[in-house]
Amino acid sequence: MPACATCQPDEKEAEGFRYYELTDVEEARRKAEKARIREARRKEEEEARIREARHKEEEEAKIRETRRKEEERARLRAELEARHRAEERGQTEKEAKIHEARLRTEEEARLSAEKKERLIAEEEAKAEEEMRKVKEERKMNERIGLEEEMRLEKERCLGKEQMRHVQEEHKIRMKVEEQKRLQEERCKGM
């Protein structure tokens, strides 16, 4: 374009300018196209990098999630095993307590039975001792009774003997008195 408005280029110049203008426009268009292509490539590359970064982040997130899930599974498995061991230990302790209680109960039952047997044996021994004492007392009473009977028999015999003796003395006295009386009567009658 002319530098001033008064100056008008001739046709050839105008055509050349147009050529140059077209060329410049084409060049500008080409440059703009190249810039647009470069920008599109840059955008594609940027998008590819972003996609790659996203993909990488997603992969890392998947790996982290997988790792987290594995850790969670391992933790749950460890908790389950710990709970299982605790339950086994609890069951073992429970069985041990039951066994201990059973042994204690058996021991108490055995001691109770022994005590009962000892009491029964003591009662039987007391009963036997009582029976022995009763028998001894009965024998003693029988002996005392026999001795008493023998003493009474002796006393009766002595009493009889004394009575017989007294009776004999009485008879003798009576005879003596009879003889005295008879003698007195004889003496009187004489």
C-alpha positions as CSV (number, residue, x, y, z in Angstrom):
1,M,0.0,0.0,0.0
2,P,1.1,3.4,-0.8
3,A,2.6,5.5,1.9
4,C,0.3,8.3,1.2
5,A,-3.3,8.6,0.0
6,T,-2.4,11.0,-2.8
7,C,0.0,8.6,-4.4
8,Q,-1.9,6.0,-6.3
9,P,0.2,3.1,-7.6
10,D,-0.1,2.1,-11.1
11,E,-1.7,-1.1,-12.1
12,K,1.4,-3.2,-12.4
13,E,2.5,-2.0,-9.1
14,A,-0.9,-2.7,-7.7
15,E,-0.8,-6.1,-9.2
16,G,2.6,-6.7,-7.7
17,F,1.4,-5.5,-4.5
18,R,-1.5,-7.7,-4.8
19,Y,0.8,-10.6,-5.6
20,Y,3.0,-9.7,-2.6
21,E,-0.1,-9.1,-0.6
22,L,-1.5,-12.5,-1.7
23,T,1.9,-14.0,-1.1
24,D,2.0,-12.3,2.3
25,V,-1.5,-13.3,3.0
26,E,-0.7,-16.9,1.9
27,E,2.5,-16.7,3.8
28,A,0.6,-15.4,6.8
29,R,-2.1,-18.0,6.2
30,R,0.6,-20.7,5.9
31,K,2.3,-19.4,9.0
32,A,-1.0,-19.2,10.8
33,E,-1.8,-22.7,9.6
34,K,1.6,-23.9,10.7
35,A,1.1,-22.1,14.0
36,R,-2.3,-23.6,14.3
37,I,-0.9,-27.0,13.4
38,R,2.0,-26.5,15.9
39,E,-0.5,-25.3,18.4
40,A,-2.7,-28.3,17.7
41,R,0.3,-30.6,18.0
42,R,1.4,-28.8,21.1
43,K,-2.2,-29.2,22.4
44,E,-2.2,-32.8,21.4
45,E,1.2,-33.4,23.0
46,E,0.0,-31.5,26.0
47,E,-3.2,-33.5,26.0
48,A,-1.1,-36.7,25.5
49,R,1.2,-35.7,28.4
50,I,-1.9,-34.9,30.4
51,R,-3.5,-38.3,29.4
52,E,-0.1,-40.0,30.1
53,A,0.1,-38.2,33.5
54,R,-3.6,-39.1,34.1
55,H,-3.0,-42.6,33.0
56,K,0.2,-42.8,35.2
57,E,-1.8,-41.3,38.1
58,E,-4.6,-43.8,37.5
59,E,-2.1,-46.6,37.3
60,E,-0.4,-45.4,40.5
61,A,-3.9,-44.9,42.1
62,K,-4.8,-48.5,41.0
63,I,-1.5,-49.7,42.4
64,R,-2.0,-47.7,45.6
65,E,-5.6,-49.0,45.8
66,T,-4.4,-52.6,45.1
67,R,-1.7,-52.1,47.8
68,R,-4.2,-50.6,50.2
69,K,-6.6,-53.5,49.5
70,E,-3.8,-56.0,50.0
71,E,-2.8,-54.3,53.2
72,E,-6.5,-54.2,54.3
73,R,-6.8,-57.9,53.5
74,A,-3.6,-58.6,55.3
75,R,-4.8,-56.5,58.3
76,L,-8.2,-58.3,58.3
77,R,-6.5,-61.7,57.9
78,A,-4.1,-60.8,60.8
79,E,-7.1,-59.6,62.9
80,L,-9.0,-62.7,62.0
81,E,-6.1,-64.9,62.9
82,A,-5.6,-63.0,66.1
83,R,-9.3,-63.3,66.9
84,H,-9.1,-67.0,66.0
85,R,-6.1,-67.4,68.3
86,A,-7.8,-65.4,71.0
87,E,-10.9,-67.6,70.6
88,E,-8.8,-70.8,70.7
89,R,-6.9,-69.4,73.7
90,G,-10.3,-68.5,75.3
91,Q,-11.7,-71.9,74.4
92,T,-8.6,-73.6,75.8
93,E,-8.8,-71.4,79.0
94,K,-12.5,-72.2,79.2
95,E,-11.8,-75.9,78.8
96,A,-9.0,-75.6,81.4
97,K,-11.4,-73.8,83.8
98,I,-14.1,-76.4,83.2
99,H,-11.5,-79.2,83.7
100,E,-10.3,-77.5,86.9
101,A,-13.8,-77.0,88.1
102,R,-14.6,-80.7,87.3
103,L,-11.4,-81.8,89.2
104,R,-12.4,-79.5,92.1
105,T,-15.9,-80.9,92.1
106,E,-14.6,-84.4,92.0
107,E,-12.1,-83.7,94.8
108,E,-14.9,-82.1,96.9
109,A,-17.1,-85.1,96.2
110,R,-14.3,-87.4,97.1
111,L,-13.5,-85.5,100.3
112,S,-17.2,-85.3,101.1
113,A,-17.6,-89.1,100.5
114,E,-14.5,-89.7,102.7
115,K,-15.9,-87.4,105.4
116,K,-19.3,-89.2,105.1
117,E,-17.5,-92.6,105.2
118,R,-15.4,-91.4,108.2
119,L,-18.5,-90.2,110.0
120,I,-20.3,-93.5,109.2
121,A,-17.2,-95.4,110.4
122,E,-17.1,-93.2,113.6
123,E,-20.8,-93.8,114.2
124,E,-20.4,-97.5,113.6
125,A,-17.4,-97.5,115.9
126,K,-19.4,-95.6,118.5
127,A,-22.3,-97.9,118.1
128,E,-20.0,-100.9,118.4
129,E,-18.4,-99.3,121.5
130,E,-21.9,-98.7,122.9
131,M,-22.8,-102.3,122.1
132,R,-19.6,-103.5,123.7
133,K,-20.3,-101.3,126.8
134,V,-23.9,-102.5,126.9
135,K,-22.6,-106.1,126.7
136,E,-20.0,-105.5,129.3
137,E,-22.6,-103.8,131.5
138,R,-25.0,-106.7,131.0
139,K,-22.3,-109.2,131.8
140,M,-21.3,-107.1,134.8
141,N,-25.0,-106.9,135.8
142,E,-25.3,-110.6,135.3
143,R,-22.2,-111.2,137.4
144,I,-23.5,-108.8,140.0
145,G,-26.8,-110.5,139.8
146,L,-25.2,-113.9,140.2
147,E,-23.0,-112.7,143.0
148,E,-26.1,-111.2,144.6
149,E,-28.0,-114.4,144.2
150,M,-25.1,-116.4,145.6
151,R,-24.8,-113.9,148.5
152,L,-28.6,-114.2,149.0
153,E,-28.4,-118.0,148.7
154,K,-25.5,-118.0,151.3
155,E,-27.5,-115.6,153.5
156,R,-30.5,-117.9,153.1
157,C,-28.4,-120.9,153.8
158,L,-26.9,-119.1,156.8
159,G,-30.3,-118.0,157.8
160,K,-31.6,-121.6,157.5
161,E,-28.5,-122.8,159.3
162,Q,-29.0,-120.2,162.0
163,M,-32.7,-121.0,162.1
164,R,-31.9,-124.7,162.4
165,H,-29.3,-123.9,165.0
166,V,-31.8,-121.6,166.8
167,Q,-34.5,-124.3,166.4
168,E,-32.1,-126.9,167.8
169,E,-31.1,-124.7,170.6
170,H,-34.8,-124.0,171.1
171,K,-35.5,-127.7,171.1
172,I,-32.6,-128.3,173.4
173,R,-33.8,-125.5,175.7
174,M,-37.3,-126.8,175.5
175,K,-36.1,-130.3,176.3
176,V,-34.0,-128.9,179.1
177,E,-37.0,-126.9,180.4
178,E,-39.2,-130.0,179.9
179,Q,-36.7,-132.0,181.8
180,K,-36.4,-129.4,184.5
181,R,-40.1,-129.2,184.8
182,L,-40.4,-133.0,184.9
183,Q,-37.7,-133.0,187.4
184,E,-39.4,-130.3,189.4
185,E,-42.6,-132.3,189.1
186,R,-40.9,-135.4,190.2
187,C,-39.3,-133.5,193.0
188,K,-42.7,-132.1,194.0
189,G,-44.2,-135.5,193.7
190,M,-41.7,-136.9,195.9
